[in-house]
Amino acid sequence: MVFTFLKWSELIITCSRDQQMKICNTLNHHNIQTKTKIYTTRNRLSRNVIYGANAMTVNSSNIISPLSDQYRIYVKKTDLELAKHIIRHL
């Protein structure tokens, strides 16, 4: 899913802090600027209760992860395709 907010596009969602760091460091090494939004378990669970949704989420590996934080990595729209290509080879 690609969500575009002004000039930034969502590249990937991960539940792993290590994977988030690896992706961001690799992209920064290739001169691609990144932004990361962190959605904590507490924040997601309280939102799920309000909207009646299930607390279970599916991470980028298609593994259901009920109680982990989410790291949403964004890149500039102009760098999106190159960033996708780079992270495919990690």
Backbone as CSV, one residue per row, in Angstrom:
resi,resn,N_x,N_y,N_z,CA_x,CA_y,CA_z,C_x,C_y,C_z
1,MET,0.845,-1.170,0.000,0.000,0.000,0.000,0.890,1.233,0.000
2,VAL,0.620,2.142,-0.898,1.395,3.369,-0.961,0.491,4.525,-0.558
3,PHE,0.861,5.164,0.530,0.113,6.319,1.014,0.950,7.553,0.752
4,THR,0.418,8.490,0.028,1.172,9.687,-0.311,0.689,10.855,0.540
5,PHE,1.588,11.456,1.256,1.290,12.630,2.063,2.225,13.734,1.601
6,LEU,1.662,14.680,0.854,2.432,15.749,0.228,3.494,15.157,-0.691
7,LYS,4.761,15.293,-0.338,5.823,14.808,-1.215,6.424,13.485,-0.765
8,TRP,5.835,12.854,0.236,6.378,11.621,0.801,5.448,10.449,0.528
9,SER,6.035,9.282,0.288,5.262,8.059,0.049,5.715,6.981,1.018
10,GLU,4.761,6.187,1.461,5.079,5.076,2.356,5.796,3.998,1.560
11,LEU,6.954,3.604,2.036,7.747,2.582,1.367,7.458,1.205,1.933
12,ILE,7.475,1.089,3.249,7.330,-0.222,3.884,6.897,-0.043,5.334
13,ILE,6.225,-1.058,5.849,5.884,-1.132,7.269,6.575,-2.362,7.824
14,THR,7.266,-2.192,8.931,7.924,-3.329,9.561,7.656,-3.290,11.061
15,CYS,7.718,-4.441,11.691,7.565,-4.527,13.141,8.914,-4.760,13.820
16,SER,9.977,-4.703,13.039,11.319,-4.955,13.553,12.132,-3.662,13.574
17,ARG,12.582,-3.279,14.752,13.430,-2.089,14.885,14.739,-2.281,14.125
18,ASP,15.306,-3.494,14.173,16.549,-3.769,13.456,16.373,-3.620,11.950
19,GLN,15.264,-4.138,11.428,15.006,-4.020,9.994,14.787,-2.555,9.613
20,GLN,14.097,-1.812,10.452,13.877,-0.390,10.180,15.205,0.349,10.098
21,MET,16.089,0.086,11.037,17.406,0.734,11.043,18.220,0.337,9.816
22,LYS,18.193,-0.930,9.463,18.952,-1.420,8.308,18.464,-0.756,7.017
23,ILE,17.144,-0.684,6.848,16.569,-0.073,5.642,16.923,1.409,5.579
24,CYS,16.703,2.126,6.670,16.974,3.565,6.673,18.460,3.865,6.452
25,ASN,19.329,3.114,7.098,20.765,3.327,6.915,21.193,3.049,5.482
26,THR,20.660,1.983,4.885,20.999,1.649,3.501,20.522,2.733,2.551
27,LEU,19.293,3.179,2.722,18.757,4.224,1.851,19.512,5.539,2.030
28,ASN,19.833,5.893,3.265,20.609,7.112,3.515,21.988,7.024,2.882
29,HIS,22.574,5.827,2.886,23.869,5.602,2.239,23.772,5.869,0.729
30,HIS,22.599,5.618,0.142,22.359,5.873,-1.280,21.764,7.277,-1.513
31,ASN,21.918,8.149,-0.530,21.435,9.543,-0.607,19.929,9.651,-0.805
32,ILE,19.188,8.738,-0.209,17.735,8.795,-0.217,17.288,9.148,1.198
33,GLN,16.641,10.284,1.314,16.178,10.757,2.618,14.980,9.925,3.063
34,THR,14.933,9.608,4.359,13.840,8.809,4.908,13.206,9.510,6.103
35,LYS,11.953,9.162,6.359,11.251,9.560,7.580,10.598,8.297,8.113
36,THR,10.584,8.155,9.419,9.957,6.993,10.033,8.926,7.453,11.048
37,LYS,7.728,6.893,10.939,6.693,7.128,11.943,6.562,5.842,12.749
38,ILE,6.574,5.991,14.056,6.493,4.833,14.939,5.113,4.805,15.571
39,TYR,4.436,3.688,15.392,3.132,3.474,16.007,3.321,2.438,17.109
40,THR,3.203,2.874,18.342,3.427,1.976,19.467,2.227,1.050,19.654
41,THR,2.467,-0.028,20.336,1.409,-0.993,20.614,0.269,-0.330,21.372
42,ARG,0.601,0.455,22.366,-0.426,1.120,23.179,-1.284,2.037,22.306
43,ASN,-0.661,2.800,21.441,-1.382,3.715,20.559,-2.298,2.943,19.610
44,ARG,-1.784,1.874,19.001,-2.580,1.091,18.057,-3.722,0.374,18.766
45,LEU,-3.471,-0.170,19.954,-4.515,-0.893,20.670,-5.638,0.042,21.103
46,SER,-5.299,1.232,21.570,-6.351,2.163,21.990,-7.169,2.614,20.793
47,ARG,-6.532,2.800,19.639,-7.254,3.175,18.428,-8.149,2.026,17.973
48,ASN,-7.677,0.798,18.114,-8.466,-0.360,17.716,-9.720,-0.500,18.582
49,VAL,-9.592,-0.210,19.868,-10.748,-0.297,20.760,-11.791,0.746,20.363
50,ILE,-11.336,1.940,20.045,-12.249,3.017,19.658,-12.997,2.663,18.375
51,TYR,-12.281,2.127,17.388,-12.894,1.835,16.094,-13.398,0.405,15.957
52,GLY,-13.244,-0.395,16.986,-13.753,-1.754,16.964,-12.955,-2.713,16.099
53,ALA,-11.718,-2.384,15.817,-10.884,-3.246,14.977,-10.132,-4.261,15.830
54,ASN,-9.552,-5.215,15.181,-8.773,-6.256,15.838,-7.348,-5.754,16.057
55,ALA,-6.735,-6.123,17.159,-5.377,-5.687,17.459,-4.322,-6.394,16.621
56,MET,-4.684,-7.454,15.955,-3.725,-8.209,15.141,-3.385,-7.414,13.883
57,THR,-2.114,-7.427,13.509,-1.681,-6.768,12.284,-0.813,-7.725,11.491
58,VAL,-0.659,-7.449,10.220,0.214,-8.257,9.373,1.399,-7.399,8.991
59,ASN,2.607,-7.896,9.283,3.786,-7.108,8.959,4.234,-7.370,7.524
60,SER,5.354,-6.794,7.131,5.810,-6.895,5.744,6.169,-8.321,5.340
61,SER,6.367,-9.209,6.297,6.663,-10.612,5.994,5.403,-11.465,5.994
62,ASN,4.244,-10.815,6.076,2.949,-11.497,6.136,2.801,-12.383,7.363
63,ILE,3.486,-12.022,8.418,3.388,-12.743,9.682,2.515,-11.916,10.617
64,ILE,1.532,-12.529,11.192,0.635,-11.798,12.098,1.380,-11.496,13.390
65,SER,1.358,-10.250,13.776,2.087,-9.782,14.943,1.129,-9.000,15.847
66,PRO,0.648,-9.602,16.920,-0.397,-8.958,17.707,0.050,-7.778,18.560
67,LEU,1.238,-7.808,19.099,1.608,-6.805,20.096,2.970,-6.174,19.847
68,SER,3.269,-5.816,18.620,4.558,-5.203,18.354,4.363,-3.802,17.801
69,ASP,5.374,-2.976,17.993,5.338,-1.625,17.443,5.476,-1.697,15.930
70,GLN,4.956,-0.691,15.248,5.087,-0.613,13.797,5.975,0.560,13.438
71,TYR,6.850,0.344,12.481,7.719,1.377,11.956,7.334,1.575,10.495
72,ARG,6.813,2.753,10.175,6.410,3.055,8.798,7.466,3.974,8.210
73,ILE,8.103,3.490,7.158,9.200,4.229,6.529,8.683,4.937,5.284
74,TYR,8.980,6.212,5.202,8.566,7.049,4.080,9.791,7.577,3.346
75,VAL,9.668,7.723,2.029,10.687,8.352,1.193,9.992,9.380,0.305
76,LYS,10.766,10.264,-0.285,10.179,11.238,-1.198,9.619,10.503,-2.413
77,LYS,8.521,11.009,-2.948,7.867,10.378,-4.090,8.841,10.164,-5.245
78,THR,9.739,11.101,-5.455,10.685,10.997,-6.566,11.691,9.870,-6.372
79,ASP,11.894,9.418,-5.133,12.856,8.347,-4.831,12.196,6.999,-4.607
80,LEU,10.873,6.911,-4.707,10.149,5.702,-4.319,10.585,4.466,-5.109
81,GLU,10.642,4.542,-6.414,10.982,3.366,-7.220,12.415,2.913,-6.969
82,LEU,13.347,3.841,-6.863,14.734,3.487,-6.569,14.838,2.851,-5.185
83,ALA,14.131,3.408,-4.212,14.149,2.853,-2.853,13.601,1.423,-2.831
84,LYS,12.510,1.183,-3.571,11.954,-0.176,-3.650,12.984,-1.134,-4.226
85,HIS,13.667,-0.694,-5.265,14.691,-1.531,-5.904,15.824,-1.855,-4.916
86,ILE,16.257,-0.860,-4.176,17.368,-1.045,-3.226,16.986,-2.010,-2.117
87,ILE,15.801,-1.851,-1.521,15.450,-2.710,-0.377,15.117,-4.128,-0.807
88,ARG,14.790,-4.337,-2.086,14.550,-5.709,-2.565,15.809,-6.559,-2.448
89,HIS,16.977,-5.917,-2.475,18.247,-6.637,-2.455,18.888,-6.694,-1.078
90,LEU,18.144,-6.368,-0.034,18.677,-6.444,1.338,18.552,-7.845,1.891
